[in-house]
């Protein structure tokens, strides 16, 4: 059934209630779990994970009408990559290190059609906080949505530039572009972040998007043949 992951599918949909919790980890903690064809971005010996919590709505393949849509909450640990060789020396890519939803049918469909490591998890979510549990592992956060935070220009630009995801399928490195009409991330304070998914996790920044974002998830393209 692996051939299903090679079917070029272009999706459209909406992003609602976007929360981005970003944290540092020691590169050595994750490097061995990333396909060797992908280069983990190095921040002075650390890697950066941008955890996204988002409600996907009106999602549908472009060859079907919008009425055939599906919806689900998507939570993912997106590991930042150094993909500068592919896009004008500006790193913009991520690798879906682990991804979660609480809907079984979405997990099954995701495993059939994508390479993005989708898993079933228990997710309890309010506007400003989330509790995620997968077996004995957990990731929790709480935000002050009314706060005005400043996480620095570098963090703002690093997180704001993300617009593509990479995977390795068989002998090919594949990339999917994410097209958004806008991306108005707003920095906020995070007064709780706790997890045992990673031993070395340390908070970096938190952002929210207050608007509904119309976006497109383009079909995967092969950018490199593996040696």
C-alpha positions as a Markdown table, in Angstrom:
| # | Residue | x | y | z |
|---|---|---|---|---|
| 1 | Unk | 0.0 | 0.0 | 0.0 |
| 2 | Unk | 3.1 | 2.3 | 0.1 |
| 3 | Unk | 2.2 | 3.4 | -3.4 |
| 4 | Unk | -0.7 | 5.4 | -2.0 |
| 5 | Unk | 1.8 | 7.8 | -0.4 |
| 6 | Unk | 3.1 | 8.7 | -3.8 |
| 7 | Unk | -0.3 | 9.9 | -5.2 |
| 8 | Unk | 0.0 | 13.6 | -5.8 |
| 9 | Unk | -2.9 | 15.2 | -3.8 |
| 10 | Unk | -3.4 | 18.9 | -3.4 |
| 11 | Unk | -5.5 | 20.0 | -0.4 |
| 12 | Unk | -7.2 | 23.2 | 0.5 |
| 13 | Unk | -8.7 | 24.2 | 3.8 |
| 14 | Unk | -8.8 | 26.6 | 6.8 |
| 15 | Unk | -6.6 | 26.9 | 9.9 |
| 16 | Unk | -8.3 | 28.0 | 13.1 |
| 17 | Unk | -7.1 | 28.8 | 16.6 |
| 18 | Unk | -3.4 | 28.4 | 15.7 |
| 19 | Unk | -1.0 | 28.0 | 18.6 |
| 20 | Unk | 2.8 | 27.7 | 18.2 |
| 21 | Unk | 4.9 | 26.7 | 21.2 |
| 22 | Unk | 8.6 | 26.6 | 20.3 |
| 23 | Unk | 11.3 | 24.9 | 22.3 |
| 24 | Unk | 15.0 | 24.1 | 22.2 |
| 25 | Unk | 16.4 | 20.6 | 22.5 |
| 26 | Unk | 19.8 | 19.1 | 22.3 |
| 27 | Unk | 20.5 | 18.1 | 18.7 |
| 28 | Unk | 21.9 | 14.8 | 19.8 |
| 29 | Unk | 18.5 | 13.9 | 21.3 |
| 30 | Unk | 16.7 | 13.9 | 17.9 |
| 31 | Unk | 19.4 | 13.5 | 15.2 |
| 32 | Unk | 19.4 | 9.7 | 15.1 |
| 33 | Unk | 15.6 | 9.6 | 14.5 |
| 34 | Unk | 15.7 | 11.9 | 11.5 |
| 35 | Unk | 16.3 | 10.4 | 8.0 |
| 36 | Unk | 20.0 | 10.9 | 7.1 |
| 37 | Unk | 19.1 | 12.7 | 3.9 |
| 38 | Unk | 17.6 | 15.6 | 6.0 |
| 39 | Unk | 19.8 | 18.1 | 7.8 |
| 40 | Unk | 18.7 | 19.2 | 11.3 |
| 41 | Unk | 19.1 | 23.0 | 11.7 |
| 42 | Unk | 21.9 | 23.8 | 14.1 |
| 43 | Unk | 21.4 | 26.6 | 16.7 |
| 44 | Unk | 24.8 | 26.4 | 18.5 |
| 45 | Unk | 24.4 | 22.7 | 19.2 |
| 46 | Unk | 20.7 | 22.9 | 19.8 |
| 47 | Unk | 17.7 | 22.0 | 17.5 |
| 48 | Unk | 14.4 | 23.9 | 17.5 |
| 49 | Unk | 11.0 | 22.3 | 17.5 |
| 50 | Unk | 7.9 | 24.3 | 16.7 |
| 51 | Unk | 4.9 | 22.6 | 18.2 |
| 52 | Unk | 1.7 | 23.5 | 16.4 |
| 53 | Unk | -1.8 | 23.0 | 17.8 |
| 54 | Unk | -4.4 | 23.9 | 15.2 |
| 55 | Unk | -7.9 | 23.1 | 14.1 |
| 56 | Unk | -8.1 | 22.1 | 10.4 |
| 57 | Unk | -11.4 | 22.8 | 8.9 |
| 58 | Unk | -13.0 | 22.5 | 5.4 |
| 59 | Unk | -10.0 | 20.3 | 4.4 |
| 60 | Unk | -10.6 | 18.6 | 1.0 |
| 61 | Unk | -8.6 | 17.4 | -2.0 |
| 62 | Unk | -8.9 | 20.0 | -4.8 |
| 63 | Unk | -10.3 | 17.3 | -7.1 |
| 64 | Unk | -13.4 | 17.0 | -4.8 |
| 65 | Unk | -15.9 | 19.7 | -3.9 |
| 66 | Unk | -15.6 | 21.5 | -0.6 |
| 67 | Unk | -18.7 | 19.6 | 0.6 |
| 68 | Unk | -16.5 | 16.5 | 0.8 |
| 69 | Unk | -14.4 | 18.1 | 3.5 |
| 70 | Unk | -13.0 | 16.7 | 6.7 |
| 71 | Unk | -12.0 | 18.4 | 10.0 |
| 72 | Unk | -9.7 | 17.5 | 12.9 |
| 73 | Unk | -7.3 | 18.9 | 15.5 |
| 74 | Unk | -3.7 | 18.5 | 14.5 |
| 75 | Unk | -0.9 | 18.7 | 17.0 |
| 76 | Unk | 2.7 | 18.2 | 15.7 |
| 77 | Unk | 6.3 | 18.4 | 16.8 |
| 78 | Unk | 7.8 | 20.1 | 13.8 |
| 79 | Unk | 11.6 | 19.9 | 13.8 |
| 80 | Unk | 13.3 | 22.7 | 11.9 |
| 81 | Unk | 15.6 | 21.7 | 9.1 |
| 82 | Unk | 18.5 | 23.4 | 7.3 |
| 83 | Unk | 17.1 | 23.2 | 3.7 |
| 84 | Unk | 18.8 | 26.4 | 2.5 |
| 85 | Unk | 20.4 | 24.6 | -0.4 |
| 86 | Unk | 17.0 | 24.2 | -1.9 |
| 87 | Unk | 15.5 | 27.7 | -1.6 |
| 88 | Unk | 18.0 | 30.5 | -1.9 |
| 89 | Unk | 19.9 | 30.0 | 1.3 |
| 90 | Unk | 17.0 | 30.8 | 3.6 |
| 91 | Unk | 16.0 | 27.9 | 5.8 |
| 92 | Unk | 12.2 | 27.4 | 5.6 |
| 93 | Unk | 11.6 | 23.7 | 6.1 |
| 94 | Unk | 10.5 | 21.3 | 8.8 |
| 95 | Unk | 10.3 | 17.6 | 9.4 |
| 96 | Unk | 7.2 | 16.2 | 11.2 |
| 97 | Unk | 9.0 | 14.5 | 14.0 |
| 98 | Unk | 5.7 | 13.3 | 15.6 |
| 99 | Unk | 2.1 | 14.3 | 14.8 |
| 100 | Unk | -1.1 | 13.6 | 16.8 |
| 101 | Unk | -4.8 | 13.8 | 16.6 |
| 102 | Unk | -7.7 | 12.3 | 18.6 |
| 103 | Unk | -9.6 | 10.9 | 15.6 |
| 104 | Unk | -8.8 | 7.3 | 14.7 |
| 105 | Unk | -10.0 | 7.6 | 11.1 |
| 106 | Unk | -7.6 | 10.5 | 10.5 |
| 107 | Unk | -4.7 | 8.5 | 11.9 |
| 108 | Unk | -5.6 | 5.6 | 9.5 |
| 109 | Unk | -5.9 | 7.9 | 6.5 |
| 110 | Unk | -2.8 | 9.8 | 7.4 |
| 111 | Unk | -0.7 | 6.6 | 7.6 |
| 112 | Unk | -2.0 | 5.4 | 4.2 |
| 113 | Unk | -1.5 | 8.7 | 2.3 |
| 114 | Unk | 1.3 | 10.6 | 4.0 |
| 115 | Unk | 4.8 | 10.1 | 5.6 |
| 116 | Unk | 4.0 | 12.4 | 8.5 |
| 117 | Unk | 4.0 | 10.1 | 11.5 |
| 118 | Unk | 0.4 | 10.6 | 12.6 |
| 119 | Unk | -0.5 | 9.0 | 16.0 |
| 120 | Unk | -3.7 | 8.7 | 18.1 |
| 121 | Unk | -3.5 | 10.7 | 21.4 |
| 122 | Unk | -5.7 | 12.1 | 24.1 |
| 123 | Unk | -6.0 | 15.9 | 23.6 |
| 124 | Unk | -7.8 | 18.2 | 26.0 |
| 125 | Unk | -7.7 | 21.7 | 24.7 |
| 126 | Unk | -9.1 | 25.1 | 25.8 |
| 127 | Unk | -8.4 | 28.4 | 24.1 |
| 128 | Unk | -5.3 | 29.2 | 26.1 |
| 129 | Unk | -4.1 | 25.7 | 27.2 |
| 130 | Unk | -3.6 | 22.1 | 26.1 |
| 131 | Unk | -3.0 | 18.8 | 27.6 |
| 132 | Unk | -1.8 | 16.0 | 25.3 |
| 133 | Unk | -1.1 | 12.5 | 26.4 |
| 134 | Unk | 0.2 | 9.5 | 24.4 |
| 135 | Unk | 0.7 | 6.5 | 26.6 |
| 136 | Unk | 3.0 | 7.7 | 29.4 |
| 137 | Unk | 4.2 | 10.7 | 27.4 |
| 138 | Unk | 2.7 | 14.2 | 27.8 |
| 139 | Unk | 3.0 | 17.7 | 26.5 |
| 140 | Unk | 1.2 | 20.5 | 28.3 |
| 141 | Unk | 1.1 | 24.3 | 27.9 |
| 142 | Unk | -0.7 | 27.4 | 29.1 |
| 143 | Unk | -0.7 | 30.8 | 27.5 |
| 144 | Unk | -1.5 | 34.4 | 28.5 |
| 145 | Unk | -3.4 | 35.4 | 25.3 |
| 146 | Unk | -3.8 | 39.0 | 26.4 |
| 147 | Unk | -0.1 | 39.5 | 27.0 |
| 148 | Unk | 2.4 | 41.4 | 24.8 |
| 149 | Unk | 5.6 | 39.4 | 24.5 |
| 150 | Unk | 8.9 | 39.9 | 22.8 |
| 151 | Unk | 10.8 | 36.8 | 21.9 |
| 152 | Unk | 13.2 | 38.6 | 19.7 |
| 153 | Unk | 13.5 | 39.2 | 16.0 |
| 154 | Unk | 15.4 | 36.0 | 15.2 |
| 155 | Unk | 12.7 | 33.8 | 16.7 |
| 156 | Unk | 9.9 | 35.8 | 15.0 |
| 157 | Unk | 11.6 | 35.4 | 11.6 |
| 158 | Unk | 12.6 | 31.8 | 12.1 |
| 159 | Unk | 9.1 | 30.7 | 12.9 |
| 160 | Unk | 7.5 | 33.0 | 10.4 |
| 161 | Unk | 9.5 | 31.7 | 7.5 |
| 162 | Unk | 8.4 | 28.1 | 7.8 |
| 163 | Unk | 6.4 | 27.1 | 4.7 |
| 164 | Unk | 7.4 | 23.6 | 3.6 |
| 165 | Unk | 7.7 | 20.1 | 5.0 |
| 166 | Unk | 10.1 | 17.3 | 4.0 |
| 167 | Unk | 10.0 | 13.6 | 4.1 |
| 168 | Unk | 11.9 | 10.6 | 2.7 |
| 169 | Unk | 9.9 | 8.0 | 0.8 |
| 170 | Unk | 11.9 | 5.1 | -0.5 |
| 171 | Unk | 14.8 | 6.5 | -2.6 |
| 172 | Unk | 13.4 | 10.0 | -2.8 |
| 173 | Unk | 13.4 | 13.2 | -0.7 |
| 174 | Unk | 10.0 | 14.9 | -1.0 |
| 175 | Unk | 8.9 | 18.4 | -0.2 |
| 176 | Unk | 5.4 | 19.8 | 0.2 |
| 177 | Unk | 4.8 | 23.6 | 0.0 |
| 178 | Unk | 2.3 | 25.3 | 2.3 |
| 179 | Unk | 0.7 | 28.3 | 0.7 |
| 180 | Unk | -1.0 | 30.9 | 3.0 |
| 181 | Unk | -2.6 | 34.2 | 2.0 |
| 182 | Unk | -1.1 | 35.7 | 5.2 |
| 183 | Unk | 0.6 | 34.6 | 8.4 |
| 184 | Unk | 0.1 | 37.2 | 11.2 |
| 185 | Unk | 1.8 | 35.4 | 14.1 |
| 186 | Unk | 1.5 | 37.3 | 17.4 |
| 187 | Unk | 3.9 | 36.7 | 20.3 |
| 188 | Unk | 2.4 | 35.9 | 23.7 |
| 189 | Unk | 3.7 | 34.8 | 27.0 |
| 190 | Unk | 3.7 | 31.1 | 27.9 |
| 191 | Unk | 3.6 | 30.5 | 31.7 |
| 192 | Unk | 3.5 | 26.7 | 31.5 |
| 193 | Unk | 5.3 | 24.3 | 29.2 |
| 194 | Unk | 6.0 | 20.8 | 30.5 |
| 195 | Unk | 6.8 | 17.6 | 28.6 |
| 196 | Unk | 8.5 | 14.2 | 29.0 |
| 197 | Unk | 8.6 | 13.6 | 25.2 |
| 198 | Unk | 12.1 | 15.2 | 25.3 |
| 199 | Unk | 14.7 | 15.2 | 28.1 |
| 200 | Unk | 16.3 | 18.5 | 27.1 |
| 201 | Unk | 13.3 | 20.6 | 26.2 |
| 202 | Unk | 13.6 | 24.3 | 27.1 |
| 203 | Unk | 11.1 | 27.0 | 26.1 |
| 204 | Unk | 12.0 | 29.4 | 23.3 |
| 205 | Unk | 8.9 | 31.3 | 22.2 |
| 206 | Unk | 5.1 | 31.2 | 21.8 |
| 207 | Unk | 2.9 | 32.7 | 19.0 |
| 208 | Unk | -0.8 | 32.7 | 18.2 |
| 209 | Unk | -2.7 | 33.6 | 15.1 |
| 210 | Unk | -6.0 | 35.4 | 15.8 |
| 211 | Unk | -7.5 | 35.1 | 12.3 |
| 212 | Unk | -8.8 | 32.2 | 10.2 |
| 213 | Unk | -6.1 | 31.4 | 7.6 |
| 214 | Unk | -7.0 | 30.0 | 4.2 |
| 215 | Unk | -4.3 | 27.8 | 3.0 |
| 216 | Unk | -3.2 | 25.2 | 0.5 |
| 217 | Unk | -1.2 | 22.0 | 1.1 |
| 218 | Unk | 0.4 | 21.4 | -2.3 |
| 219 | Unk | 1.1 | 17.9 | -3.6 |
| 220 | Unk | 4.5 | 16.5 | -2.9 |
| 221 | Unk | 7.4 | 17.0 | -5.3 |
| 222 | Unk | 10.6 | 15.0 | -5.5 |
| 223 | Unk | 13.6 | 17.3 | -4.9 |
| 224 | Unk | 16.4 | 14.8 | -4.6 |
| 225 | Unk | 17.1 | 11.2 | -5.4 |
| 226 | Unk | 18.8 | 9.3 | -2.5 |
| 227 | Unk | 22.2 | 7.9 | -3.2 |
